[in-house]
């Protein structure tokens, strides 16, 4: 006999309803336990994921759509190969780097490739010319080196995935988490990673503080017709442990300075963190990292500390009455937190 659309069979409807109730119950239990068992620092990992996605879009715009993909000459990284270079070749290190980035761009797990090694010197490489070895480090913040120096014919680089490559600048006013950019500033990042291996960072500090004044808004945008300082909307310091030799860092990727940019002054070890978007500074500074957005409050706090006036090379500056010491440490990824239970 004919049926109306709402005259379904009672037995079939009941079974379907019970199945749906069971699925919903399982989902609720999973959500509750996931929240309870989530590590405390997961907030930073989630933020880093969102920030990394935005940074990739920004880098693509700055570099004409391709993004950065740089390495260090005369350096050979070691580690298990996920792609053998004997049958995987490119004409440039850029191609090799991008091949690794493709394997580290997903949202569904850790990077399959976090380092690459390329042989690009025809005379030195011989039959190995063009070889691209894609590798997976045991610890990407402590990469395994096979060798470096002029006799090494390889070029190598690192790739940090979502939630990876984040270091903390710890101060008495809070921790400033910085996402490092090895694809854009590999020499700079290797230097920062070297600081992680030291027992101390005596001498590392912030010593200059310039707030935004009334010239930039809270998002770092310049107020129309306002001057560009002083104050200059930045805090400046030094990243160099006393008693250790410092080798000047070569100029690397110099994008337009934006709020949260972490960059060298010249060739280092003096550096600064910007509180504003400084288009007026052109592309003059190597940017090696970016502060996670929620930690800009700590930067703002330091910028608001008591200062005294000084003059550096005919420029009026504000120097902190009491320098703020900092230490550099690594932030565990979500996977590392789960493995260690902390």
C-alpha positions in Angstrom: 0.0 0.0 0.0 1.1 3.6 -0.5 3.1 5.2 2.4 3.6 8.8 3.4 7.3 9.9 3.8 7.0 9.9 7.6 5.5 6.4 7.8 8.9 4.6 8.1 9.2 1.1 9.4 9.3 1.1 13.3 12.0 -1.5 13.6 14.4 0.1 11.1 13.9 3.5 12.7 14.6 2.2 16.2 17.8 0.5 15.2 19.0 3.6 13.4 18.2 5.8 16.4 20.1 3.5 18.8 23.2 3.5 16.5 23.2 7.3 16.4 22.9 7.6 20.1 25.9 5.2 20.6 28.1 7.1 18.1 27.3 10.4 19.9 28.1 8.9 23.3 31.5 7.7 22.1 32.3 11.1 20.6 31.4 12.9 23.9 33.6 10.5 26.0 36.5 10.9 23.6 36.2 14.7 23.7 36.1 14.8 27.5 39.2 12.5 27.9 41.1 14.3 25.2 40.6 17.6 27.1 41.6 16.1 30.5 44.7 14.3 29.2 46.0 17.2 27.0 49.5 18.4 28.0 49.6 21.9 29.4 51.8 23.2 26.6 49.5 22.0 23.9 48.2 25.6 23.8 51.5 26.6 22.3 51.6 23.8 19.9 48.1 24.6 18.6 49.1 28.3 18.3 52.2 27.4 16.5 50.3 25.3 14.0 47.9 28.2 13.2 50.9 30.6 13.2 52.9 28.4 10.8 50.1 28.3 8.3 49.9 32.1 8.3 53.6 32.4 8.1 53.8 30.2 5.0 51.2 32.3 3.3 53.1 35.5 4.2 56.5 34.0 3.0 54.9 33.1 -0.3 53.7 36.7 -0.8 57.1 38.1 0.2 59.0 35.8 -2.2 56.8 36.1 -5.2 54.8 33.0 -4.4 57.5 30.4 -4.0 58.5 30.9 -0.4 62.1 30.6 1.0 64.1 27.4 0.4 67.7 27.9 1.4 70.5 25.8 2.8 74.1 26.0 3.9 76.9 25.3 1.5 79.8 23.0 2.6 77.6 21.2 5.1 76.5 17.5 5.0 73.7 16.4 7.3 73.5 12.8 8.2 70.5 10.7 9.2 68.2 8.0 7.8 67.2 8.6 4.2 63.6 8.7 3.2 64.5 9.4 -0.4 67.8 8.2 -1.9 69.7 10.7 -4.0 71.2 8.1 -6.3 67.9 8.0 -8.2 66.4 11.4 -7.1 68.1 14.3 -8.7 67.6 18.1 -9.3 69.4 20.9 -11.1 69.4 23.1 -8.0 69.3 23.0 -4.2 66.1 24.9 -4.4 64.4 22.0 -6.1 65.7 19.6 -3.5 64.6 21.8 -0.6 61.1 22.1 -2.0 60.8 18.4 -2.5 61.4 18.0 1.3 59.0 20.8 2.1 56.2 18.9 0.2 56.7 16.0 2.6 56.4 18.3 5.5 53.3 20.4 4.6 50.5 18.2 5.8 48.2 18.5 8.8 48.0 14.8 9.6 51.2 14.0 11.5 54.9 14.7 11.8 57.1 15.6 8.9 58.2 12.7 6.7 61.2 14.8 5.7 62.9 17.4 7.9 66.3 17.8 6.3 67.8 17.6 2.8 71.3 17.2 1.3 72.1 18.3 -2.2 75.3 18.0 -4.4 75.5 21.0 -6.7 79.2 21.5 -7.5 79.7 19.8 -10.8 83.5 19.7 -10.5 83.5 18.3 -6.9 80.4 16.1 -7.2 81.2 14.4 -10.4 78.7 11.6 -11.0 76.9 12.6 -7.8 76.0 16.0 -9.2 72.3 16.7 -8.7 71.8 14.1 -6.1 69.1 15.0 -3.6 68.9 13.1 -0.3 65.8 13.6 1.8 66.3 12.7 5.4 64.5 12.4 8.8 66.5 13.5 11.8 66.2 11.8 15.2 66.0 15.3 16.7 65.6 18.1 14.2 66.8 20.7 16.8 70.0 18.8 17.1 70.7 17.7 13.5 73.2 15.0 12.9 76.2 16.4 11.0 78.5 14.2 8.9 80.9 17.0 8.1 81.4 20.7 7.2 84.1 23.0 5.8 85.5 23.8 2.4 86.2 20.1 1.6 82.6 19.2 1.9 80.8 19.3 -1.5 77.3 19.1 -0.1 74.7 21.7 0.6 72.2 21.0 3.4 69.1 22.5 5.0 66.4 21.9 7.6 62.6 22.0 7.4 60.5 22.6 10.5 57.0 21.4 10.4 53.9 22.6 12.3 54.6 22.9 16.0 58.4 22.3 15.4 61.4 24.7 15.6 60.1 26.8 18.4 62.5 28.1 21.1 61.7 30.0 24.2 63.4 33.3 25.3 62.7 33.1 29.0 62.8 36.3 31.0 61.6 37.4 34.5 58.5 38.9 32.7 57.5 35.7 30.9 58.6 33.5 28.1 58.7 34.7 24.5 58.2 31.7 22.1 59.8 32.2 18.7 59.2 30.1 15.6 62.5 29.8 13.7 62.7 30.0 9.9 65.5 27.7 8.7 64.3 27.8 5.1 64.8 31.6 5.0 67.7 32.1 7.4 69.6 28.8 7.8 72.9 30.3 9.1 70.9 32.3 11.7 68.9 29.3 12.8 72.0 27.1 13.2 73.4 29.7 15.4 70.3 29.8 17.6 70.3 26.0 17.8 73.9 26.2 19.0 72.8 28.3 21.9 70.5 25.4 23.0 73.5 23.2 23.6 75.1 25.6 26.1 74.7 25.3 29.8 74.1 29.0 30.2 73.6 32.1 28.1 75.3 34.6 30.4 75.3 37.9 28.6 72.1 37.2 26.7 69.7 40.1 27.5 67.4 42.9 26.3 68.9 46.3 26.9 66.9 48.7 24.8 63.1 49.3 24.9 61.0 51.5 22.7 57.2 51.3 23.0 54.7 52.0 20.2 53.8 55.4 21.6 50.9 56.9 19.7 52.5 56.2 16.4 51.4 52.6 15.9 48.1 50.9 16.9 47.9 47.6 19.0 48.1 45.6 15.8 51.3 47.3 14.7 49.8 49.4 12.0 51.2 52.9 11.6 48.9 55.8 12.4 48.3 58.0 9.4 50.5 61.2 9.4 52.3 60.2 12.6 56.1 60.2 12.7 58.1 57.0 12.6 59.7 57.6 16.0 61.2 57.9 18.5 60.0 55.7 20.1 60.6 53.1 17.4 58.3 50.3 18.6 60.9 47.5 19.3 63.0 45.9 21.9 66.7 45.2 21.3 69.2 42.9 22.9 72.1 40.5 22.4 72.2 36.8 21.8 75.7 35.8 22.7 77.0 33.8 25.7 80.0 35.4 27.3 83.2 33.5 26.8 82.2 32.0 23.5 83.5 33.1 20.1 81.0 34.8 17.8 81.3 34.5 14.0 79.4 37.3 12.1 76.3 35.9 10.4 75.9 36.5 6.7 72.9 38.5 5.4 70.0 36.2 4.6 66.3 36.7 3.9 65.3 40.3 4.5 61.5 40.7 4.3 59.6 43.7 5.4 59.7 43.9 9.2 56.3 43.2 10.7 54.9 43.0 14.3 56.6 40.0 15.9 59.6 39.8 13.5 62.8 38.7 15.2 65.8 40.0 13.3 69.5 40.7 13.5 71.0 44.1 13.8 73.7 43.9 11.1 75.4 40.5 11.3 74.5 39.9 15.0 74.7 39.1 17.8 72.6 42.2 18.5 69.0 41.5 17.6 65.6 43.0 18.0 61.9 42.1 18.2 59.5 44.5 16.4 56.3 45.7 18.0 55.0 47.2 14.7 55.0 46.9 11.0 58.0 48.9 9.8 57.6 49.3 6.1 59.8 52.5 6.3 62.8 50.3 7.2 62.5 48.7 3.8 64.1 45.2 3.6 67.2 45.9 5.6 67.4 43.2 8.3 67.7 39.4 8.3 64.6 37.9 9.9 65.2 34.5 11.5 62.1 34.0 13.5 58.7 35.3 14.5 57.1 35.6 18.0 54.0 33.6 18.6 51.1 36.1 18.7 50.0 35.4 22.3 53.5 36.1 23.6 53.6 39.7 22.2 52.2 40.8 25.6 55.5 39.8 27.1 57.3 41.9 24.5 55.0 44.8 25.2 55.7 44.5 28.9 59.4 44.7 28.4 58.9 47.7 26.0 57.1 49.5 28.8 59.8 49.1 31.5 61.7 52.2 32.9 64.3 53.6 30.5 66.8 56.4 30.3 67.6 58.5 27.2 70.8 57.9 25.3 72.3 58.7 21.8 73.6 56.0 19.5 75.3 57.2 16.3 73.3 60.4 16.4 70.0 58.6 17.0 68.0 59.2 20.2 67.2 55.9 21.9 65.7 54.6 25.1 67.9 52.2 27.1 66.5 50.0 29.9 67.5 51.2 33.4 67.9 47.6 34.3 68.7 45.1 31.4 66.4 42.1 31.2 68.4 38.8 31.2 67.1 36.0 29.0 67.8 32.3 28.6 67.2 30.3 25.4 65.6 26.8 25.6 63.7 24.5 23.4 60.0 23.9 23.4 58.8 20.3 23.2 56.5 19.4 20.3 53.2 17.7 21.0 54.7 14.4 20.0 57.6 14.8 22.4 55.3 15.7 25.2 53.3 12.6 24.7 56.4 10.4 24.6 57.8 11.9 27.9 54.5 12.3 29.6 55.2 15.9 30.4 
